[in-house]
Amino acid sequence: ADGGNPYAGVIRDSAGNFENDGYCINDLGVAVGGAFEGSTSVGWLWDPTTLSYSFLAVPGAAQNSTSPSCLNDKNQVAGYYADASGAYHGFIYEYGAYTIVNMPGAEDTYPDGINNRGIIQGQIFDAAGVAEGFVATSGGVFTAVNFPGPEMTAVVGINDRADLCGTYWTSWSGPFKAFIAILQ
């Protein structure tokens, strides 16, 4: 018995993969995640109305590299993928189509989320391997977001007001510190 657990309804595993991770769920119960078996991985979208998965693969992406990060209540999915050379690019998936999202001048772009206004957030890495946070409007206007002082910043969350949360650090060995940025 579930003992009155309100979370007793659990979705089934995707295609019997060894590891299956859920990353984000919207207010409609649609979820995104990734499933893994050895070196094979697949990004997925779970539809609670049909109780089924659909699988995501950006056209032209390196095999097994499409990774959804989050989605909003309009079912716009933000994520990233690798190209044949190993560079990472962002994408937005909506209505069966992919839009590529790259911050100008970035070596790698990793969108981590999207709010209901279509604003995405995430981090990029430059040629030197330095992380920098960003937000981007649905019209493709990018703004760098960096915590003052430290060398690296990652923006990992956004709400519908466009308030942000994330992490900053000075070296890859840490320490890692949290920040919250409230839009004024």
N, C-alpha and C positions, 0 to 999 in steps of 0.2 A: 504494500500500500504506500501511497505517497505521503501519508501523515499530514494531509492538509497543505502540502507544499503548493503554492500558487504557480510554481515553475515546473509542474509535472509534465507538461507537453513538450517533449524534446524532439527536434527534427532528426531524421534518420541520417546515417552516414552517406556521403556522396560516393557512389560507385564502388564501395568497399575499399577505399584507399586506407593505407596503414595509419596515416595521420590526417586529421581533418580539423582545421582551425577556423573558427568564426571570428571576424574582425569588427563588424559593425552591423547595427540593425536600425531601421528607421521606425517612425511612429506607426507605419502601416504593417509592420511585422516582416517586411522584406529585409533579407540579410545578405551580406557578402562575406566571402572567406576564401580559403585555399585548401586544397587537398594534395597530399604528398605520398609518393611511394617510391623509395629510392631516389633516383635523380629525376623522376617524373613528377611534375606538379601541374595543377590546373586551378585557375581562378573560377569561382562560382558565384551565382546569384540564386538565392532561395526565394521562391514565390509561395507565400502561405495560402493563397487562394487555390492554387493547383496542387499544393504539396509536392512541388517538384523543383529540381535544379535546372538551371541553364548554365552553360560554361562560357567563359570569356577568353578570347584570344584576339589581341590587337593584330590586324593584318600587317604582315611584314615583321612582326616581332620574332625574336629568337624563340625556338621551341621551348615550351614550359616556362616562359618568363613573365606572362601577364599576371599581375598581382593587384586585385582591387583592394583599396584601403578603407573606403567608407562610402556611404550614399546618403542622400537627403530624402525628404518626403515626396519629391517629384521623381524619385527613382533614378536620379542622375548619379552615376557611379564615378568616383575619382580613384585613380590608381596609377601604377607605373609598369613599365616593361623594359626589357633590354633589346637593343638592336643587334645585328650580326657582329658588330665590332665590340660589343659589351657595354656601350654607353646606355644609360638609363634615361627614359623620357616619360613624361606624365601623359595621362589620357583622361578624358571624360567620355563615358559611355551613356548614351541616352537614345531611346527609341530605335534601338538596333544599330546605331551608328557610333563610330569612334571619332573623337576630335583629339588631336595631339596637342599637348600643352608643354612648352619648354620655356623656361625663363631665359631671356636673351643673355648670352655670354656664359651660361652655366655649362659645365661638363655633364652633369647628371641632374635631373629634376625628379623629385619624389613628392607628388601630392599625397597628403595624408587624410584630407577631409574636404567636405563641401557642405556649406550650409544651405538652407532653403531659399536663399537669395542667389544661389549659384556662385558664391565666392569660395574659391578653393584656397587651401593653405597647405604648407609643407616645408620642405627644405631642399636646397640645392648643394652641390659640391662644385667648387671651382677646380681649375687645373692643378692647384697645389694641395687639393684634398681638404680644404677648409669648408666647413658647413656654414650655411647662411639660411635663415628663415625667409619665407615669402608668403604673401597673399596675392591673389590674382582675381580680378573681376571676371564676370562671364564674358565681357568684351575683350579680354586678353591683356588688360593693363596690370602689369606686375609691380609690386612694391616690396623692396627688401625689408625684412624685419630682423634687427639684430639687437640683442641685449647690450647695453653700453659697457664697453671695456673688454669682456671676454672675447676670445678669438672665434668661438663657434656658437651657433644658435640653431635650434630646431623648433619649428612651430608644429605642434602635434594635435591641436584642437581648436575649433572655432564654433561659436554659437551663432544664432540668427541675427544678433546685434553686431556681429563681427568682432566681438571680444575674443582674445586669443590666450592660449596657454602653451607652454613649451618648456624647453630645457636649454641651458647654456653651460659652457665649460671652456676651460683654457687648454686642456690637453686630453688626448684619448684615454689616459689613465684616470681622468676625473680630477677633482670631484665634479659631479653633475648636480646642477641646481635647478629648481623649478622657477618659472616666472609666470605671471598673469599680466596681460596687457588689456586694459579696458579702453575701448574706443571712446574718445571724447567728442 
